[in-house]
């Protein structure tokens, strides 16, 4: 399930290719925080996947705190909540950047480690996006629209990597800088809670940021599409039409979620805000994890996943106002179950094939 026999064989030829040109990561955070932690605090016997899991737990704690204190997505956020969220983001950022370094240091860089890391990122981007939209304090519809666009941007980066085989993080506006910008925004709101809603030259800051994200997402679509087109034109590994077909599973989710956000009663969405957002975070993560797995295993991307069919039925019932509380609860359980099933089966299958343990290092250099 999830991986073919041919895909399992491809794991033995695995090699990660990535370029991180982040100024803050390479010239500030790495020499001042990440490398000293690796050298003086993190033991060599600690599995990289445990570090990844620490980051996951940290952001999950942030989500739980927000779900309790901002249940409808419209409540004012206390400065202490901002500070706790900042701490959680910072812990996640450290864990997300030292896990790969720990893998290379202990000679335990594996395809499972990459999937574990980037699969975790696909969940965390949803929670991170939730933090952003709650901090913006916009209308419910605009909040959900920004959330959906952030899903799109993240997926497109992995769609590009599927074709090029290289994950390239630019010198500016990559994950590290964006995380620091959000931390700065949260710090600003901690000091002055209304800073995000002030107007500058007649433009309200939060609304302006929200629309910049929305239009930026379409700009990202154009940029990633061009990059894939140029790569295919040079290498002739496939047709551009084939590359667009690999967007189908995500675009199904994207369009269905757009319908859900637009046509579902706004009062119901506010009263069930975190349940509905959780469903979209989990489905977006699953679809993104599938294309990451397909790339690692050198397999073709499916045209659709059965979870999208279930999701389409859910959206239809929601729009028709059929037992919305019940079907939302059921859809949430299905989404959690699907993600858990994928994580367990793929982890066990890959670890067995390449002869490693998910939670321990196979060897490390003294």
C-alpha positions in Angstrom: 0.0 0.0 0.0 1.3 3.5 -1.0 4.6 2.1 -2.4 5.0 -0.3 -5.3 7.7 -3.0 -5.5 9.5 -0.9 -8.1 9.2 2.2 -5.8 10.8 0.2 -2.9 13.8 -0.7 -5.1 14.3 3.0 -6.0 14.9 3.7 -2.3 18.3 2.1 -2.6 19.4 4.7 -5.1 18.2 7.6 -3.0 20.2 10.9 -2.8 18.8 14.2 -1.5 19.5 17.3 -3.5 18.8 20.6 -2.0 20.1 24.2 -1.9 19.4 26.6 0.9 20.6 30.1 0.1 18.9 31.7 3.1 20.9 34.6 4.4 19.5 34.3 8.0 19.9 30.6 8.1 23.5 30.4 6.7 25.0 33.5 8.3 23.1 34.0 11.6 21.0 31.1 12.9 23.3 28.2 11.8 26.6 29.6 13.3 25.0 31.1 16.3 22.3 28.6 17.3 22.0 25.4 15.2 25.6 24.3 15.0 26.4 25.1 18.6 23.4 23.0 19.7 24.6 20.1 17.5 28.1 20.4 18.9 27.3 21.0 22.6 23.8 19.8 23.4 22.4 17.2 21.0 24.0 13.8 21.4 25.1 11.8 18.4 22.9 8.8 19.4 19.7 10.9 19.1 17.8 9.9 16.0 17.1 12.8 13.5 13.4 11.7 13.4 13.1 12.4 17.1 14.2 15.9 16.5 11.6 16.2 13.7 9.0 14.9 16.1 10.0 17.5 18.7 9.2 20.1 16.1 5.9 18.5 15.4 4.9 18.4 19.1 5.9 22.0 19.5 3.6 23.3 16.7 0.8 20.9 17.8 1.0 22.5 21.3 0.7 25.9 19.6 -2.4 24.7 17.7 -4.0 23.3 20.9 -3.4 26.6 22.7 -5.0 28.6 19.8 -7.9 26.2 19.6 -8.6 26.7 23.3 -8.2 30.5 23.3 -9.4 31.4 19.8 -12.1 28.8 19.2 -14.0 30.7 16.4 -10.9 32.3 14.9 -12.3 35.8 15.7 -11.5 36.3 19.4 -8.8 38.8 20.6 -5.5 37.0 21.3 -3.8 37.7 24.7 -0.1 38.7 24.5 0.9 35.6 26.5 -0.6 33.5 23.8 1.5 35.3 21.2 4.6 34.7 23.3 3.8 31.0 23.7 3.2 30.7 20.0 6.5 32.4 19.2 8.3 30.0 21.5 6.6 27.0 19.7 7.6 28.4 16.3 11.2 28.9 17.3 11.5 25.4 18.7 10.0 24.0 15.5 12.4 26.1 13.4 15.4 24.7 15.4 14.2 21.1 15.1 13.4 21.5 11.4 16.9 22.7 10.7 19.0 20.5 13.0 17.3 17.2 12.1 19.0 17.1 8.6 22.3 18.2 10.0 22.0 15.5 12.7 21.3 12.9 9.9 24.4 13.9 8.0 26.5 14.1 11.1 25.6 10.6 12.1 25.6 9.3 8.5 21.9 8.5 8.8 20.5 10.5 5.9 17.8 8.2 4.4 14.8 8.5 2.2 12.6 7.8 5.2 14.3 10.7 7.0 13.5 13.1 4.1 9.9 11.9 4.0 9.6 12.2 7.7 11.0 15.7 7.7 9.2 17.1 4.7 6.0 15.1 5.5 6.1 16.8 8.9 6.6 20.1 7.2 3.5 19.6 5.1 1.5 19.3 8.4 3.3 22.2 10.0 2.8 24.6 7.1 -1.0 24.2 7.8 -0.5 25.1 11.5 1.9 27.8 10.7 -0.5 29.2 8.1 -3.3 29.1 10.8 -1.1 31.1 13.1 -0.6 33.7 10.4 -4.2 34.1 9.5 -5.3 34.3 13.1 -2.7 37.0 13.7 -4.0 39.0 10.7 -7.4 39.4 12.4 -9.4 39.7 9.1 -12.8 38.4 8.2 -13.5 34.7 8.3 -13.7 34.4 4.5 -10.5 36.3 4.0 -8.8 34.3 6.7 -9.7 31.0 5.1 -8.7 32.4 1.6 -5.2 33.2 2.8 -5.0 29.8 4.5 -5.9 28.1 1.2 -3.4 30.2 -0.8 -0.6 29.3 1.6 -1.4 25.6 1.0 -1.1 26.2 -2.7 2.3 27.9 -2.4 3.7 25.0 -0.3 2.4 22.3 -2.6 3.8 24.0 -5.7 7.3 24.0 -4.3 7.1 20.2 -4.0 5.4 19.9 -7.4 8.4 21.7 -8.8 10.9 19.5 -6.9 9.1 16.4 -8.2 10.2 17.4 -11.7 13.6 19.0 -11.1 14.7 16.7 -8.3 16.2 19.6 -6.4 14.6 21.7 -3.6 15.9 25.2 -3.9 15.4 27.8 -1.1 16.2 31.3 -2.3 18.2 33.9 -0.4 15.0 35.8 0.7 11.4 34.9 1.5 12.2 31.2 2.1 10.8 29.3 5.1 13.5 30.6 7.5 12.9 34.3 6.7 9.1 33.9 6.6 9.2 32.2 10.0 11.2 35.1 11.4 8.9 37.6 9.8 5.9 36.0 11.4 7.7 35.9 14.8 8.4 39.6 14.3 4.7 40.2 13.5 3.6 38.3 16.6 6.1 40.2 18.8 4.7 43.5 17.4 1.2 42.4 18.3 2.4 41.3 21.8 3.6 44.9 22.4 0.7 46.6 20.7 -2.3 44.4 19.8 -3.8 46.7 17.3 -0.7 47.2 15.2 -1.9 44.8 12.5 -5.1 46.7 12.0 -3.8 50.3 11.7 -4.1 52.1 8.3 -1.1 53.4 6.4 -1.9 55.8 3.5 -5.5 54.6 3.6 -4.6 50.9 3.5 -5.3 48.7 6.5 -2.2 46.6 7.2 -3.8 43.2 7.8 -6.1 43.4 4.8 -3.2 44.5 2.6 -1.0 41.6 3.8 -3.9 39.2 3.2 -4.4 40.3 -0.4 -0.6 40.3 -1.0 -0.6 36.7 0.0 -3.5 35.8 -2.3 -2.0 37.6 -5.3 1.4 36.3 -4.4 0.1 32.8 -4.6 -0.9 33.3 -8.2 2.5 34.7 -8.9 4.0 31.6 -7.3 1.9 29.5 -9.6 3.2 31.3 -12.6 6.8 31.1 -11.3 6.8 27.4 -10.5 5.0 26.6 -13.7 7.6 28.4 -15.7 10.4 26.7 -13.8 8.9 23.3 -14.5 8.2 24.2 -18.1 11.8 25.4 -18.6 13.2 22.2 -17.0 11.1 20.0 -19.1 12.0 21.9 -22.2 15.7 21.4 -21.5 15.6 17.8 -20.3 12.6 16.5 -22.3 11.9 14.0 -19.4 8.1 14.4 -19.9 5.6 16.7 -21.5 4.4 19.9 -19.8 0.9 18.5 -20.2 2.0 15.5 -18.1 3.4 17.8 -15.4 0.1 19.6 -15.2 -1.7 16.3 -14.7 0.3 15.9 -11.5 -1.5 18.9 -10.1 -4.8 17.2 -10.4 -5.1 15.7 -6.9 -4.2 19.0 -5.2 -6.4 21.1 -7.5 -9.3 18.8 -6.7 -8.7 19.5 -3.0 -8.1 23.2 -3.7 -11.4 23.7 -5.6 -13.4 21.7 -3.2 -12.0 23.6 -0.3 -12.8 26.9 -2.1 -16.4 25.7 -2.5 -16.5 24.7 1.2 -15.3 28.1 2.4 -17.5 30.1 0.0 -20.8 28.3 0.3 -20.9 27.0 3.8 -22.7 29.1 6.4 -20.2 31.4 7.9 -21.7 31.1 11.4 -21.2 27.3 11.3 -17.6 27.8 10.1 -16.9 30.1 13.0 -18.5 27.7 15.5 -16.5 24.8 14.1 -13.5 26.7 12.9 -10.7 24.5 14.2 -12.4 21.3 13.1 -12.9 22.5 9.6 -9.4 23.9 9.4 -8.0 20.6 10.8 -9.7 18.7 8.0 -8.1 20.9 5.4 -4.7 20.8 7.0 -4.7 17.0 7.2 -5.9 16.6 3.6 -3.4 19.1 2.2 -0.7 17.3 4.2 -1.7 13.9 2.8 -1.7 15.1 -0.8 1.6 16.9 -0.4 3.2 13.8 1.3 2.0 11.6 -1.6 3.9 13.7 -4.2 7.0 13.8 -1.9 6.8 10.0 -1.7 6.2 9.6 -5.4 9.4 11.7 -6.1 11.5 9.7 -3.6 10.3 6.4 -5.0 10.4 7.7 -8.6 6.7 6.8 -9.2 4.0 8.5 -11.1 1.5 10.7 -9.3 -2.1 9.3 -9.2 -4.8 11.4 -10.9 -6.9 11.3 -7.8 -7.0 9.8 -4.3 -10.1 8.2 -2.8 -9.9 10.6 0.1 -10.8 13.4 -2.4 -13.9 11.5 -3.4 -14.9 11.3 0.3 -14.1 15.0 0.7 -16.2 15.9 -2.4 -19.2 14.1 -0.8 -18.5 15.9 2.5 -18.5 19.3 0.7 -21.7 18.5 -1.1 -23.5 17.6 2.1 -22.1 20.7 3.8 -23.4 23.0 1.0 -26.7 21.2 1.2 -26.9 21.8 5.0 -27.2 18.0 5.7 -26.2 17.1 9.3 -23.3 19.5 9.3 -22.1 18.8 12.8 -22.2 15.1 12.4 -20.5 14.9 8.9 -17.8 17.4 10.0 -17.0 15.1 12.9 -16.9 12.1 10.7 -14.8 13.8 8.1 -12.3 14.9 10.8 -12.0 11.3 12.0 -11.5 10.0 8.5 -8.8 12.7 7.9 -7.0 11.8 11.1 -7.2 8.1 10.3 -6.0 8.5 6.8 -2.9 10.5 7.9 -2.1 8.1 10.7 -2.5 5.1 8.4 -0.2 6.7 5.8 2.4 7.6 8.4 2.5 4.2 10.0 2.4 2.0 6.9 5.0 4.1 4.9 7.3 4.3 7.9 7.2 0.6 8.5 7.5 -0.3 4.8 10.4 2.0 4.1 12.3 1.2 7.3 12.0 -2.5 6.6 13.2 -2.1 3.0 16.3 -0.1 3.8 17.0 -1.8 7.1 16.8 1.0 9.6 14.8 1.9 12.7 12.6 5.0 12.7 13.6 6.1 16.2 17.3 5.1 16.5 20.4 5.8 14.5 22.1 2.9 12.8 25.6 4.2 13.3 27.3 7.5 14.2 30.8 8.9 13.8 32.7 9.6 17.0 
